[in-house]
Every structure is written in structure tokens, then in C-alpha cells.
Amino acid sequence: MRMPGFIFRHEIASLFFLSLLDDLEKDVVIDMIAAHHKSIYDDVRSLGLLDLDGYEDSFGIHSERFEEWSPVALDILEHFDFPVHPIGLEEARSNYEYAVSHCEGLKAGYSLWKGLLMASDQTASALETVDGQLVKKLFVCPDLSFYDRKNNLYPLSLTSVDDSRGHTLVTAPTGAGKTDFLMRRCKGRVFYTLPFQASINAMYDRFKEDLKDTDAQIHLLHAASNLKVQDGKVEERIMQRHVGASIKVLTPHQMASIVFGVKGYEAMMLDLKGCDVILDEIHTYSSTIQAIVLRIIEILRVIGCRIHVGTATMPQVLYDKIFSLLGGAEKVYEVKLTDDVLRSFNRHIVHKLSSMDDSYQILDSDINDRKKILIVCNQVRRAQSVYLSLKEQYPDVPMMLIHSHYRRIDRQGLEVDLKGGYNQLQEACIVVSTQVVEVSLDISFDVMITECAPIDALIQRFGRINRKRTLETIGKMKPVYVIAPYAGKDALPYDPEVLQRSFDVLPDNGIMEETEVQSMLNKVYPDENFMNIDYSGAIFVKGKWMMKELRHNSKSALLETLDINSATCIVQSDEERYVRNESGTRSELEIPVSYRSVAYLGLRMNKHGTCPYVIPDEAYDSELGLLPDKFK
């Protein structure tokens, strides 16, 4: 008798034919089949093999009418020249019991066999309408000889990468040639991680241009990656999320599954195993994701990755932690620039302001002098307010606003406008932004006005000013104005004490000395202050695997831990189009938001796609982005 709500799982019925295999093959096939779509136990819907085996007669239900359908299954196998023999019900039961026994006896760890089948299944599904020759382009090691270029302006281009130690720690200012150096250290396929969508979009564009004359397959992985590559070939767009790229550009959030063991993490493990992983600007992450990145480093080492960490700024306590995790001096090639070279990177004069109001006289002067001005706020709502105020004050000055809470299609257009438009202007303009401009965005403005941020983030922001390094620009300074820190909730997303210490260590009306950066960082971060994350759902803790093979955790455990844009919204007028279209178009219409910011407002959820929250049209403006005050 079939139990109410019981769901037939074809994977379990497939296990009835295990005796057709050689003994050495049986366990491998069980790993591939038994947990292909479900965790073997504690599955979120209780549909795992061992969950169902706990029911009164799981085998009996799955083997109903076995004598009728099993010959069809054997015919299919025989069609593909697989040796078969007739299998009766008792032999099927024996095979099933062997599979259950195998799964009950599994040890803690992870199964690459499961990862292989998941990756293969996903790739095969993606290639249904594409020439199968694409498979031959997978797992191709890139030709990175392009980066063997020397230029006296970029000191790291003159630094040897010939060191037998597998891991790398390089500290150098923006513009020193860090990316080229890290790429030269790579020997195999490359995973290149950066903290923000805008920065990985820019890096993807760079790699595509740099390696256009090679056979390297370059993939981009984030929620809106299909928009970024929409002008590429069909197979390019299809393969972004699949394994085997020569170079994959992504944020650490896409790798966090290997820490928490969420569904599909084995395929990510398979893709990463033995590769070169570049963690660029690791210090810029939130304290939560920073702690998770440290755990990612531990796992990457265990699966044989070569790990290369690049930074312009890193507190000594964080540096020492990473250095230790990578194995210390015997395993890590450390690279730092000399003080003489560092002094040649001095390019900013820092001025302190008590409030944004103090900047208006500065703006008047710089606009008259045809300067390009970048204003950075720490919160979206303040960026919107500043933008509206300046737009009214300077109606004839080209001006734009960019932050993370736009429809993805609108955000894509803003990034193009910023890099290809405003960045190229030879006249006065104003760009108001949030933290999205901090890292690896190749823009160079003349003046910055910024709210106070942690010192490491500030230094990154300063890198968008006077960025271009030429013989003419070396030794020339441009101004950055830092507004005194806010307190309380207005200080979010940062710690008010860290903001105050950062503001205090900055020079006032003085040069930002690159030789003093490390000392400034150490004063702001004197102690080890990594967030004490609840790792109860982690699969690797203190050098030990904590979860048995063929299991995975529900995704919600990860989303509760990460402080990222983990939910989406759509405006009401886009809802019909969202429902009607496929994932690519749906992604265009989605607005990334923090789960916590919308989960408890009673908003209706659409049941399609990513199950976005539906907000009224009045709560979104294509120029200003999301307007949370109008959610109701």
C-alpha cells in the first residue's frame, strides 16, 4: 500500500539493477545515483534513500509491477551494448539492500563521483540545443603567456614568479600590476574571485580582451551573468554556470557552498579540485564573508588547489591568519614592494570634512575647473538623497547614480555608462555611488568626496582617483575629501568604532603615504576580530569533515549566515512579463535585496523563478533604483 504523499524516486528503482555491474563499480554507481537530487537522509522533503527506507516498505512501493517494467529497462541498457541478464524481484531486493547498507556505512567527507554526475547531468541538459563539440572546450588550461609582459611603470611585472612554493601572498598598491602577477603564478585552470558584481564584470571584460586570441573558455558567475554575456554566442551564455571553464570569474559567495555543503556543492568541489584560485582584495569583504573565506581557504588546500591572495591593504592580523592557513613560509611565496617603490605610488592628498555640507564650495570650484568628481556614500538611501540634491543644484552638469539595488538590466546599463561614458568625459561631471565602485573597477576620476569607511575600504576607494599610472602622473597628487563618520544606525554597514579609528589615522591636508598604510591598518585593526560565525552547518571544521558523504544541507542555512543580497524583488508592472518568460529575461527584471530587508514586511511573493517579492511600481525608479519607503 503506497503511503499518503509518497513520491516515487526513479533513482531508487535504478539501484535494483546493481548486480549488472562489476563489484568494483557498484559503490561508485551508488554514489552517483542514490543522492543525485536528494540528500540520502535528512532531506528537506524527507525523500532521501535512507529517509524513505524508514517507511514501512519503500522497496515494495518502488518495485510495484517490477516484472512488467524491468525488461524494458534491460532492453534500454542492451541497446547501448551494456551486458545484461534477467533480474528477478529477489535479486532486485538484494541490490537495494546492498545500496542501503553502503549508504549507512558512509564516512564523513564528500563524493566527487556524485559531483561528476551532477555536473555531467547539468551540462548535458544545457547542451540539448547546442553542438556537442562544445564539450571538447571544457577543462582546457588557459594559455596565460599574454601576462608575461614587462613595464617599468608596473613593478610587479618585473618581479619573478619562479618560486616552487604553491601558494602566493602579494601586497601592492592599485596600479602595481597585481592582476598580471597573480595570473603569471597560475599553472592550470583559474578561479578569479572579487567581492562585487561590478568588479567581476570588469575583470571578465578584461580577460575576454586579453585572451581573445587563445582558446581559453572564460565564464562569468553571478546572478546576472547571463545579461553580461548576452551578446556572446549561444553556447557561451549557456555554459556560464557549468564546470570546466579555463577561467571562471566569480565572487566568494558562489564558492560558499563548499563550506556549508548546500545542494550541488560536490559539483563545485569537482570543478575546483587542483585548480589555481585567486582571492583578490580579500580584506574588502564583510566580517561574515571574510570569516567564510578563511574557511574556504582551508577546504581549497585540502582539495589540492594552489591559492593566490592579492591585496592592496590587509590588517596584519588577517595577513598572519591567511599566511598560517596556507602553510607558512614553506608553502607561501610572499611578495611586497620596497619603500622606495611604494613612495612612487603616493598620489592622493587627504582632507577631512565635518559634513557633506562642507563639500559644496569644493564642488563649485571643481566643476568650474572641469573636474570629474566621484562621491561615495555608505548607504543607498543617502546616495539617493545626495544625488537628488546635487541634481537640483547643478542641473546642467552630467550626473549619474549607481548602487546595487537596481533592476539587473538597469544596473548593467549604468555600469556601461560609468566606464564607457563618464569615465571618458573631458569635462566636469558627477558620479554618486556606494561601495560598488571600490574594487577593480577601471575608472579614474579627478576628485573624490567620500563618507568615512573602514581604512582598508577607504584606500580602495581612493584608488578610483588619479588611477592611471604614467610617467606624467607619477608624483602628482589629487584630492580626496573624507567626511567625519556617522554614529549609530547611520554608520551601518560599518562598526562606528572602526570608522572613528579610521578617520583618526588619516592625514588632514596631507599626503596619503603608501609607506604608512600598513601602520594605519594595524592601528585600526589591532586585534584579531573575525566574526564568530555559527559553523554548525559547516562540512569542514578544524581540519575534519563533519558531514557524511551523499548528504547536503538546505540552502536556507547558508542564506541565514551570509549578509548578502540573498533575495529579489520585482515591480508589479513587470510581474506578467516575469511569469511569461524564461530565466534570462526574468533575471533582467529582478532587483537584488537583502533577505532581512523584505522578509518580514508582508509582501506577496511570486511563485516563479527565484520567487521574488512583488513591490508596487512606486517603490522603484529607473534613475534612483529601489525606494524601500514606498514598499507599502
N, C-alpha and C positions, 0 to 999 in steps of 0.2 A: 504494500500500500504506500503510495507516494505521500510524503508528509506535506502538510499545507505550506505553500511558499517555497517548496524545494525546487532548486534550479538545477537542471541537468547540465553538467560540465563535460564538453566533448574531450577535454584534455584527460580527464579521469578515465573515460572509456578507452582512450588511446593506450593507456597503460596496460590494458588487458592483453596486448599483443607483444609484451616484452620478450617472451620466450623465442621470438623470431630473431632476436639479436644474439651476438656472441656475448659471453659473460662479461668481457671487458667493456662492452658498450652499454650495458644495461644501466649502470649508475649514471653515466653521462646523459643518456636519453631521459632518465627520470628528472635529472636536474633541469633539463631543457623544457620538459613538458609539464611536470607536476605543478610548478609555480609560475607558469608562463604569464598569466594575467593576474594571479591571486597570490597572496602570501599563504604559505602552506598551513599556517594556523594563526589565530588572532586576526584573520582577515576582517577588513572593515565591515563586510556584509556577512561574515561567518561562512564564506563559501570556499575556504581553503580545503585542501585534500584532507588534512587531519581534523579540521572543523567538521567536515561532512562525515568523516569516518566515525565521529562520535554519535551520529544519528543511529537509529536502531538498525538500519540495513542500507547503508549507502551503496554498497556493491550491488545488492539486489535491485535497487532502483535504477542504477546506471546500466545494469545488464539485462533489463527487460527486453524480451524478444531478441536476445543475443543470437540465437540460431538463425534468425531471419536476416539480420543486417551484417553480421560478421563476415559472411562470404563476399559481400560487396566490398568491404574494407580490404580483404585479402586480394580481390581482383584488382583494386587500385594499385596496391603495392606491386603485384605481379606485372602490371602494365609498365611499371618503371624498372623492371628487371630485378626486383628485390626478391630473394628466395623466400618462399612461404611454405607453410604446411597447415593443414586444418587445425583449428584450435577449438576445443570444447569448453563448456562452461567451467568445469573444474580447473582446467589449465588457466583459463582467464582469471578465476578466483585466486589461484596461486600467484599469478603475475601481479595482481592487485595487492595482495598481502605482502609480496616482496617489496613493492614500491612504498607501501605504508611503513614497513619495517625500516627501509632505507631512510625515509624522511624522519622517522622518530629517532634514528641514531645519528643524525647530522650534528656536527660540532659547530661552535661559533666560527664565523668567517663570512665569506661571500663567494658566490659561484660565478665564475667567468663563463661557464657553459650556459647558464641562464642568460647572462648578459649577451652572449653571442647570438642566441636565438631571438632575443628581444630586438637586438639591433638589426638582425637579418630580416625579421618579420616587418619591422618598420620601414626598412629600406625597400623591400620587395613591394610593399603597399604603395610607397611613394613612386615607384618606377612603373606602375601599371600602364601609364600612357607615355613613357619615355624609353628611348632606345637603351637596351640593356648594356650597351658598350660603356655606359656611364660608370658601371661597377669597376671597370679597369682603371678609372681615375681615382679610386679610393685608396687610402693608405699609401699615397705617394709622398716620399720625403721631399721637401722643397729644396730647390737649388737657391741657396742664400748668398751666393758669391757676389751679388749686387752690393751687399753691405760691406764688402772688403774695399772700401774707398777711404782715402786719407785726405784730410783737410786741416790745415793748421788752426782754423777757426774752431774746430771741434776736437778738443784734446783727447777725448776717448777714442777717436778714430785712429789715433797714433799709439794707443795702448794695446799691447798684445793680449790675445785671448788664449794663447797656447799654454794652458795650465791643466794638468791632469786631474785636478780635483773637479768633481762633477757639478757641484753647486756654486752659485755666484751671489755675492752681495756687493752692489755697486752704488755709491753715493756720489751724486754730482748735481750741479745746478741745471735748471732748464736751459737747453741750448748747447749742452756739452757733448751731445752725440750719444746719449744713453741708449736710445732705442736701437741704433745701429750696433752698438757694442753688445747689447743683450742678444740680438739676433745672430751675431757672429759667434756667440758662445753655444749656439744650438747645434745639435748633431742629427736630430730626427724631426718628426712632426712636431708642430709647435702649437701650444695653447697660450694665447696672449690675453691677460686679464687686466682690465682697468675698471675704475669704480663707477663711472657714469655712462649713460647711453650716448650722450653727445661725444664723449671722448672715444668710445669704442667705434662709433660711426666714423669718426675722423681717422682712426687708426686703420679701419677696414679700407677706406678710400686710399690711404697711403700705401698699404700693402698691394692693393689691386694695381695701382700705378707702378710701384717699384718692380713688381714681379710679372708684369704683363707679358713679357717675352719668355716666360718659363711655363712649365706645365703644372705649376703649383695650383692646387684647388683651395681657394680661400673662402671660408664660411664665416658668417656673422650670426651670433646667437644672442638675441634678446627678444622681448615680446613683440617688438615692431620691426624685426629684421626683414620680414617679407616686404615692407614698404621700402626699405633702403635698397633692396636688390630688385625692385620691381621692373627696372629697365634691363635687367640681365636676361640671360637665356632661361627658358622654362626650367631646365634641369637644375640651373643654379638656384633658382628660387625654391625648388622642391627639396634640395639636399641640405639646406641650411641647418636643419635640426638633427641631421643624421651623422653617424660615425664616419671616420676615415678621412677627414679634411687634412690637407697638408698644413694649413694654418687655420686655427679657429680663434676668432676674436670674441671675447665674452666678458661678462662681469663675474665676480666670485659667487654671486647668488646662484648662477647656473651650475656651479660645482658644489654648492652646499648640500645637494642630495647625498653626496658620498659621506657626509658627516652624520646625517640623520637617517640615512637608509630609507628615503622615501621611494615610492614606486618608480622603477626604471633605473635605480642607482647602479645596478650591475652593468648596464649598457654604458653608462658614463665611466665606470671603472675600466671596462674593456677598452674604451676609446682613449683614456688617459694613460693606461699602463705603458711604462717605458718611454714616454714622450718627454719633450722639453716643455716646462711650464714656466712662463714669465709672469711674475706678480709685480706689476708696475704701480708705483705710488701707493704702496700698501698702507701707509700711515693715514691716508685720507678717509678711510672707512669709518663708519660709526663704531663706537666701542663694542657693540654687539657683533657686527660682521667682522671686526678686527679679531675678536676672540675666536670666531668661527674659522677665519682664515688661518690662524695658528693651528687649529685642529686639522684643517685641510692639508697644511704642510706636513703634519705627522703622517697622514694617510698617503700622501703623494710619495713620501720617502719609502713607505712600506711596499708600494706597488712599483717601485723602480724608476720613478721619474727623476729627471735632472731639473732642479728648481733654481730659477734665477730671479733674484729680487732686486728691483731698481727703485731708487727713491731720490728725491731732491732734499727731503727733510725727514728725519726719523729720530725720535727721542732715544737716548742711549739705552734706556731700559727695554724698549721694544726691539732695538737692534740686537741687544745681547740675547734676548729671548729667541729671536729668529736664528741667530748665529748658533745657539745651543741646539735648537731643534734640528738644524741642518747637519749637525755632527761636528761643529767646531772647526778649528784650524786645519785638521787633517782632511776635511771634506769640502771646505768652503774657500773659494778664491775671492779674496776681498780686494776691492779697488776703490781708492779715494784719490782726489786731486790734491796737489800740493797747495800751500797757502799762496804762493806766487800766482799760480794758475787761478785759484779761487778769486783773488783780488781783481783779476781781469774781467770777472763776471759781475762786479758791482755796477748797478745800472738804475737804482731807484733812490730817490730822496723821500723820506717818510715825514709826513706832517700829521700831527694829531689835531682832531676837531672835537668839540664838545657835543655837537649835534649836527643833523643833516642840514639844519637851517644855516649853519656856518658855511656851507658849501656854495650857496647861491652866488655870492660875489665871485668866487673862484670860477663858477660856471660861466658867468657873464664874460669874464676876461678870456677864458679858454675858447669859448665859442667865437669871440671876435678874432682870436688868433687861428681860427680854422683847425682846432684840435679835435681829435676823435676821443670821446670820453666814454669810459666804461664805469657804470655804477652797479655795485653788487650788494644785495640785501640778503639777510639770512632767512627770511620768511617770505612766502609767496604773497601774502596779503600786504606786507609792507612794500614789496617790489611793485605791486599793482598801484598802491597809493602814490608812491614816488613817481611812477610813470605818468599817472593822470595829472599830477601836479605840474610836472615838467612839460607835459604836452600843452597844458594851458599857458604856461609861462613862456614857452618857446615854440609857438605854432609853426614857424617856418623852418625849424631845424629838423632834418631827417632823424627819426627816432623809432626804436623798437623795444619790445619787452619779450623776454624769453625765460621760461621756467619749466618745471617738469609736469605741470597739471594742465596740459592741452590735449585735445583730441590728437591721436598719434599722427594723423595725416597733416594736421595744422603744425604740430611740433616739427615734423620733417621739413616743411616749407620754411619755418623760422630758422632752422639750422642752415639751410641753403642760403637764405637771405643774410644771415650773420657772416658766414665765411666768404661767400662769393660776392656779397653786396657791400655791407657796412665795413667789413674788414678791408675792402679795396678802395673805399672812398678817399678822395684827396681834399675833402672839405670837412667842416665841422659836422659832427653827428653825435648822438647819444644812444647808447645801448644800456637798458636797465635789465639786470639779470639776477638770478640766485646762484647757488653753488654749482649749477650745471656747467659753468664756464671754467671751473677751476683747473681741470686736469687734461693735458694732451690735446687741447683744442688749439689749433694753429691759427691764432689771431694775434694781432699786435696793434694795440691802441697807444695813445699818447698820454692819457691821464686816467687815473683810477680814483674813484671815491667809493670806499667800502665800509660797511659796518664791521665792527671788530669781530673776528672769528678766532678760533684757536691758532696759535702761532704757525703751526705747520700748514694749516689751510690758508692762512694769510699769505705765506710765502708762495704757495701755489697760485693764488690769485694774482699776486704781483707779477708772476710770470707771463700774464697776458699783456703787460705793459712793457714797451721797449724790448719786445721779444726777439726781433730779427737781429742776429749777430753778424755784423760785417766789420771790416776794417774801420769804417767811418763811425759806427755806433759804439765800438769798444771805448770805454772811459767816459761816455756821455750819459748823463743822468736824466731821468724823467720822474715826475712827481706821483706819489700815491698818498692819498688822504684817508686816514683811518678814524672813524667816528667812535667815540667812547662807548664802552659796552653797555647794553641794556641789562636790566635786572629782572628777576622773577621769570614769569612765563614769557616775557618779551625776549628773554635770552635764548629761548629754545630755537634750534635743537641742541644747543650747547650748554655746558655747565658754566654758570655765572662766574665761579671762582677761576676756572681755566681762562675765561675771557678776560677777567681783570688782570691775571698774571701775564697774559699775552700782551695786553695793552701796555702794561708797566715795563716790559722788557724792550719794547720798540724804541728806537731813537725818535726824537722830536726835532724836526727841522734838520735832520742829519741823514747821512748815507746809510743805507742798509748794507752793512759789511758782511760779505759772504763768509769770511773767516770767523765771524761771531755767531753764525747761525746755530751751530751745534750747542754752544754755550747757552744761547737763548732757549733752545728747545729743552735742554736739561733743567733750566730754571722753572720752566712752565710745567714740565712733567718730571718732578724729582723722584717719584716713586713708581713702582710697578702698579698700574691702575687698570688692569684688564678686567672687563666686566665678568662677574661670576655668573656665567650662563648656566641654566639648568640643562645639564647634559644627559638627563635621564633617558632621552630618546636617542642618544648618540650610539653609533655602532662600533666606535673605536675610542677607548678611554684608557689613558695611562699605559699605552703600548699593548693593549689587549682588545681583541674583538669581543663585543658584548652581545651581539645578536646572532642567532643561528642562521646558517645558510638557508636560502629559499624563503626567507622571511623579508618583509619590508614594513615600514611604519606608514601610517596615514599621512597625507600631505599636511594636514592641519597642524601637526606637531611642529613642522618647520615654520609655517606661517606665523604661529604664535610667538616664535623665537626671533624671527627676523624683523627688524624695524625698517621695512622697505615698502615700496608701492605694490602691495600684495593683493589689491582688489581693483576693480574697474567700475566706471560709470559710463552711461550713455545718456544723451539728452532725449527727451520724449519724442521729438520730431524725427530722430534717427532710428527709432525703435523698429518701425516696419521694415526699413531697409536692412537693419541689422538681422532681423529674423529671416528675411528673404535670401540673404546672400551667404557666401561661404566664408571660411576663416580669414582669408586675406582681406576682404572688404570689411568684415566685422572688426578686425584689428584696427583698421583706419579710423573707425568711429569711436573706439574706446578711449577713455580718459583714465590714466593710472592714478590711483589714490591709495592712501594708507587704509588698511582694513579697519583700524580702530577709529578712523575719522568718519566712517559711514555706517559701520555695522549696527550701531545702536540708535539710529535715527528713525527707524520705522519705514525706510524707503522700500519701495517694491523692487523685487529682483526679477529680471528677465531670465527665463529658463534655458536660453540658447547660449552657445558659445562659452564664454567664461562666466556666465551667469551674472552679468553686470547689474549694478543698482541703476534704476531709472530716475533721472533728475529732471525737473522742469526746464524748459528751454531758457527761462530767465536766469538759470543758475550757470549758464555758460555763455561766454563771449569769445569769438574767434580772435579778437585782438588782446583781450585781457586774460583769457583762459577760464578756469573754474572759479565760480563765485559761491563758496560754501554758505555764505549768509543768506542765500536765496534758495537753498535746498528745499525749503518748505513752501 
